[in-house]
């Protein structure tokens, strides 16, 4: 059903919510509450397994023709970076989905078809501390925002010198012409004495990084600036980011270091070319923005290229392809793995010595009409230990000329969004 608006907007609702899924940018997007159904998958077939599960649903309800993408039954996806991860890839269908778009605001309630009676939306809202008042969604009276507990920053799986050594080994492999680019990640841990509430944490990220897509799906959450694939009917969009400098250098310094620096431009070009190559089998009329733009974020500057195209099935009149399978074609790009992909992937496992889990894997949503936003799970972390711990991840593109100390500093810059949301500084 359509409602007038959300009191204060989606970001304000997050303060008191316990979302099962979130995808918010510039105050608009999707908020999922509760779980109506979910599934998990693992291994090399994880994308196909999740796609089959989602495509197997039969929906009954109002006609969604002409409504914005994300309105109606919508599932939130989190897919592991690697097929051999010990973590599960997940697809979560909330029991209540709030969609806020430029065209309006909609509520979708999802209940099993064998329910004896329809569950009123008011009842679903109240389960999650909300109510509908004169056409406006508001928190129930007396609902107080949950505070984010204080946390302590601890070392991750390995000490910092382990990462510097990994970068040095990666640069050596590049000098030996075994590969052109390698993306190496590391982790750190924010530990609290009580569970970390995802809603208020996401609200802080959505306010501070409004140009990013603030996300949650399962245990992974964050604010990513990178869109792996966005599908709207037959149209395809992606945003590639590679080449990074710290925010402290200023706008002019960033343009000089990103646009004029051969290392940064080469790293970016490899990422764009890898995406175009991987999407070619499922997309026609691919076009990449040229030259790349400089994207300014509160913590860093990036070189950014937007890519557009049409799904090949639209040209051939074939059956639509699941957006999850389109995302599988695009993953992993050189922006989070390296070039050539197979060589880089093997070296990542050897040098990182961590399980990335959902970090740098596809994350986002898919709706019942085949629309989707699938980003890359960056600038975030994974809830662990009964939500008392948030494992933060960050990675850097290693190319010829990369310096271990500079790459380590860049990982801290990329962790800054989550550190700031947790009230931590380094």
Long-range contacts (C-beta under 8 A, 24 or more apart in sequence): 1-106, 1-107, 1-121, 2-104, 2-105, 2-106, 2-107, 3-105, 3-106, 3-107, 3-132, 3-135, 3-136, 3-137, 4-105, 4-134, 4-135, 4-136, 5-105, 5-136, 5-137, 6-98, 6-100, 6-105, 6-136, 6-137, 7-136, 7-137, 7-138, 7-139, 9-100, 10-98, 10-100, 10-206, 11-203, 11-206, 11-207, 12-203, 13-98, 13-130, 13-137, 13-139, 14-199, 14-200, 14-202, 14-203, 14-206, 15-145, 15-146, 15-199, 15-200, 15-203, 16-129, 16-139, 16-143, 16-144, 16-145, 16-146, 16-199, 17-128, 17-129, 17-130, 17-199, 18-128, 18-197, 18-198, 18-199, 19-198, 19-199, 19-202, 19-216, 20-76, 20-92, 20-94, 20-216, 21-75, 21-76, 21-92, 21-94, 21-216, 21-217, 21-365, 22-76, 22-202, 22-214, 22-215, 22-216, 22-221, 23-70, 23-76, 23-213, 23-214, 23-215, 23-364, 23-365, 23-373, 24-202, 24-206, 24-213, 24-214, 24-215, 25-210, 25-211, 25-212, 25-213, 25-214, 26-210, 26-211, 27-100, 27-206, 27-210, 28-100, 28-101, 28-102, 29-70, 29-99, 29-100, 29-213, 29-214, 30-70, 30-74, 30-76, 30-97, 30-98, 30-99, 30-100, 30-365, 31-97, 31-98, 31-100, 32-74, 32-76, 32-92, 32-94, 32-96, 32-97, 32-98, 33-94, 33-95, 33-96, 33-97, 33-98, 33-124, 33-127, 33-128, 33-130, 34-94, 34-95, 34-96, 34-124, 34-127, 34-128, 35-92, 35-93, 35-94, 35-95, 36-93, 36-94, 36-95, 36-110, 36-111, 36-112, 37-93, 37-110, 38-90, 38-91, 38-92, 38-93, 39-90, 39-91, 40-88, 40-89, 40-90, 40-91, 41-88, 41-89, 41-90, 41-91, 42-80, 42-83, 42-85, 42-88, 42-89, 43-83, 43-84, 44-83, 46-79, 46-80, 46-83, 46-89, 47-79, 47-89, 47-324, 47-325, 47-327, 47-328, 48-325, 48-328, 50-77, 50-79, 50-89, 50-90, 50-91, 50-324, 51-322, 51-324, 51-325, 53-91, 54-91, 54-322, 54-324, 54-366, 55-322, 57-368, 58-113, 59-368, 60-113, 64-368, 64-369, 67-103, 67-106, 68-99, 68-101, 68-102, 68-103, 68-104, 68-106, 69-232, 69-367, 69-369, 69-371, 69-373, 70-97, 70-99, 70-101, 70-365, 70-367, 70-371, 70-373, 71-99, 71-101, 71-106, 71-108, 71-367, 72-97, 72-108, 72-367, 72-368, 72-369, 73-97, 73-108, 73-110, 73-367, 73-368, 74-99, 74-108, 74-365, 74-366, 74-367, 74-368, 75-365, 75-366, 75-367, 76-216, 76-217, 76-218, 76-364, 76-365, 77-217, 77-324, 77-362, 77-363, 77-364, 77-365, 77-366, 77-374, 78-217, 78-218, 78-219, 78-220, 78-358, 78-361, 78-362, 78-363, 78-377, 79-324, 79-327, 79-331, 79-358, 79-361, 79-362, 79-363, 80-356, 80-357, 80-358, 80-361, 81-332, 81-336, 81-356, 81-357, 81-358, 81-359, 81-360, 81-361, 81-377, 82-345, 82-349, 82-355, 82-356, 82-361, 85-355, 85-356, 85-357, 86-355, 86-357, 87-355, 87-357, 87-358, 87-382, 89-358, 89-361, 90-217, 90-218, 91-366, 92-217, 92-218, 95-124, 95-127, 96-121, 96-124, 96-125, 96-127, 96-128, 98-137, 105-137, 107-132, 107-137, 145-200, 146-197, 146-199, 146-200, 147-197, 147-200, 148-196, 148-197, 148-200, 148-201, 148-204, 148-421, 148-422, 148-423, 149-192, 149-193, 149-194, 149-195, 149-196, 150-192, 150-193, 150-423, 151-190, 151-191, 151-192, 151-196, 151-390, 151-422, 151-423, 151-424, 152-190, 152-191, 152-192, 153-188, 153-189, 153-190, 153-419, 153-424, 153-426, 154-188, 154-189, 154-190, 154-191, 155-188, 155-189, 156-186, 156-187, 156-188, 156-189, 156-354, 156-391, 156-392, 157-186, 157-187, 157-353, 157-354, 158-186, 158-353, 158-354, 160-186, 160-408, 162-186, 162-353, 163-404, 163-407, 163-408, 163-411, 164-404, 164-405, 164-407, 164-408, 165-404, 166-351, 166-352, 167-396, 167-398, 167-402, 167-403, 167-404, 167-407, 167-408, 168-404, 169-351, 170-347, 170-351, 170-398, 170-402, 171-398, 171-400, 171-401, 171-402, 171-404, 173-347, 174-398, 174-399, 174-400, 175-400, 178-343, 178-347, 179-338, 179-339, 179-340, 179-343, 179-344, 179-347, 180-270, 180-338, 180-339, 180-340, 180-399, 181-266, 181-267, 181-270, 181-271, 181-334, 181-338, 181-339, 181-344, 181-397, 181-398, 181-399, 182-338, 182-344, 182-347, 182-348, 182-351, 182-397, 182-398, 182-399, 183-334, 183-335, 183-336, 183-337, 183-338, 183-344, 183-348, 183-360, 183-395, 183-396, 183-397, 183-398, 184-348, 184-351, 184-352, 184-395, 184-396, 184-398, 184-407, 185-348, 185-352, 185-354, 185-356, 185-359, 185-360, 185-393, 185-394, 185-395, 185-396, 185-411, 186-352, 186-354, 186-393, 186-394, 186-395, 186-411, 187-354, 187-359, 187-391, 187-392, 187-393, 188-391, 188-392, 188-415, 189-389, 189-390, 189-391, 189-392, 190-381, 190-389, 190-390, 190-392, 190-418, 190-419, 190-422, 190-424, 191-385, 191-388, 191-389, 192-388, 192-389, 193-388, 194-388, 195-386, 195-387, 195-388, 196-383, 196-387, 196-388, 196-389, 196-390, 196-422, 197-387, 198-383, 198-387, 201-421, 201-422, 204-420, 204-421, 205-417, 205-418, 205-421, 208-298, 208-417, 208-420, 208-421, 209-297, 209-298, 209-379, 209-417, 211-295, 211-297, 212-297, 212-379, 212-417, 213-364, 213-373, 213-375, 215-363, 215-364, 215-375, 215-377, 215-380, 217-358, 217-363, 217-364, 217-365, 218-358, 219-358, 219-382, 219-383, 219-384, 220-357, 220-358, 220-359, 220-363, 220-377, 220-380, 220-381, 220-382, 220-383, 221-380, 221-381, 221-383, 222-377, 222-378, 222-379, 222-380, 222-381, 222-417, 222-418, 223-379, 223-380, 223-417, 224-363, 224-375, 224-376, 224-377, 224-378, 224-379, 224-380, 225-295, 225-297, 225-302, 225-378, 225-379, 226-335, 226-375, 226-376, 226-378, 227-373, 227-374, 227-375, 227-376, 228-327, 228-330, 228-331, 228-333, 228-362, 228-364, 228-374, 228-375, 228-376, 229-279, 229-323, 229-326, 229-327, 229-330, 229-372, 229-374, 230-372, 230-373, 230-374, 231-311, 231-323, 231-326, 231-370, 231-371, 231-372, 231-374, 232-371, 233-370, 233-371, 234-310, 234-311, 234-313, 234-314, 235-308, 235-309, 235-310, 235-311, 236-279, 236-283, 236-286, 236-307, 236-308, 236-309, 236-310, 236-311, 236-326, 237-306, 237-307, 237-308, 238-275, 238-279, 238-306, 238-307, 238-330, 239-304, 239-305, 239-306, 239-307, 240-268, 240-271, 240-272, 240-275, 240-304, 240-305, 240-306, 240-307, 240-333, 240-335, 241-271, 241-295, 241-302, 241-303, 241-304, 241-335, 242-267, 242-268, 242-270, 242-271, 242-272, 242-302, 242-303, 242-334, 242-335, 242-397, 243-267, 243-268, 243-292, 243-302, 243-303, 243-397, 244-300, 244-301, 244-302, 244-303, 244-396, 244-397, 244-410, 244-413, 244-414, 245-300, 245-301, 246-299, 246-300, 246-301, 246-409, 246-410, 246-413, 247-297, 247-298, 247-299, 247-300, 247-301, 247-413, 249-301, 251-294, 251-296, 251-301, 254-294, 254-296, 254-301, 255-294, 258-294, 258-301, 258-302, 258-303, 259-291, 259-294, 259-303, 263-399, 263-400, 263-401, 263-402, 264-303, 265-303, 266-399, 266-400, 267-397, 267-399, 268-292, 268-303, 268-305, 270-334, 270-339, 270-399, 271-333, 271-334, 271-335, 271-397, 272-305, 272-307, 273-334, 273-339, 274-333, 274-334, 274-335, 274-339, 274-341, 275-307, 275-330, 275-333, 275-334, 275-335, 276-307, 278-329, 278-330, 278-331, 278-333, 279-307, 279-309, 279-326, 279-329, 279-330, 281-312, 281-329, 282-311, 282-312, 282-313, 282-321, 282-325, 282-326, 282-329, 283-309, 283-310, 283-311, 283-312, 283-326, 284-309, 284-310, 284-311, 284-312, 284-314, 284-315, 285-309, 285-310, 298-417, 299-413, 299-414, 299-416, 299-417, 300-410, 300-413, 300-414, 320-370, 322-366, 322-370, 323-366, 323-370, 323-371, 323-372, 323-374, 324-362, 324-366, 324-372, 324-374, 326-372, 326-374, 327-362, 327-372, 327-374, 331-361, 331-362, 332-360, 333-376, 334-397, 335-376, 335-397, 336-360, 336-376, 336-378, 336-395, 338-397, 338-398, 356-393, 357-382, 358-382, 359-393, 360-393, 360-395, 378-414, 379-414, 379-415, 379-417, 379-418, 380-417, 380-418, 381-418, 390-418, 390-422, 392-418, 392-419
